[in-house]
Amino acid sequence: MEDVTYTLEFEKPLRELEKQLITLNQVSQESKVDVSSEIEAIEIKIEKIKKDIYSNLTPWQRVQLSRHPKRPYSLDYIDRIFTDFEELHGDRRFQEDAAIVGGPAFLNGQAVMILGQQKGRNTRDNLKRNFGCPHPEGYRKAMRLMEMAEKFTMPVITLIDTPGAYPGIGAEERHVAEAIAVNIRDMSALKVPIISIVIGEGGSGGALGMAVADEVMILENGYYSVISPEGCAAILWKDRAAAPQAADALKFSPEYLQKFGVVDRVISEPVGGAHRDFDFAAKALKDAIVDSLAKLKKKSTKKLLEDRYAKFRNLGEHAETARTAKT
């Protein structure tokens, strides 16, 4: 799955070594010359540099990995984790929104409703998927499918990967904020287990509109934030070039999110990111979902709803000070 032609700035030392390794392997095969010692030396060096780079990623570097164009998207995970997926379309009010995919499927023989925010691999597909930015009809479709899941007592699993809901005039005319608010309200009362996983970008209300869940998880190189680093930089620093500084200030890396209780679990990725090994990433994701679902199924509906309410009610901290009475 790995494509060394797309290189992030901080990965360049590693990519140069990987290209040397490819060249040496080709020389060895074509000329029958024994270069095994040179190959072994480069492999050792690659592993060392991998460890140095990927064990010390900055928040901004994680954002870059979460946006990697070769990173697995929702449909890639659905194909590898679930069976007999049947995609359903339309919100029954306006039209289909391809930025959100969803439908019933089976997970180890159990019927579930799987929903995901989907980006495109090329320009044509990105235009179709609206670059992963859902319109209001996408959120209404998602809620329609979640209500169907409740009717048939199927757990709901959502995969989050969006820079945010579409901010255009058409979306505003069709009340995108209201559609997200309705999803937040209705998901909080849904009488079946809900699991949400941030698999890439988790941008603002566009992510939250599908992430009111009993257990919220995030992949190691994902991010979940009230605003994008560029948006934050434009507001606070008046310069989008300050995005790396904003990413650090926002504290939206997985370790912070888990510490603050925003997410319940961080799922490990292959060294270098999920795009290096789709199957490894899918297996880790599946194991986490199966484990979470087994725990949630043991809860009664009453306990499920009470715990979900408490989870989101307890997010964040606040302090109250007594107001001095005027005399």
Protein Blocks (a to p, Z undefined) as FASTA:
>chain_A
ZZfkbccfklmmmmmmmmmmmmmmmmmmmnopafklmmmmmmmmmmmmmmmmmmmccfkl
mmmmmmomkbccfklmmmmmpghiacdedjhlmbccfkbgcddddeehiacddddddddf
bfklmmmnonopacfklmmmmmmmmmmmmmnopacddddddfbdcfbfklmmnommlmmm
mmmmmmmmpcbdcddddfbbcehjllmmmmccfbdcddfkbccdfbdfklmmmmmnopak
lmmmmmmmnopafklmmmnomambdcdddehijklommlmmmmmmmmmmmmmmmmmmpcf
klmmmmmmmmmmmgocdddddddddZZ
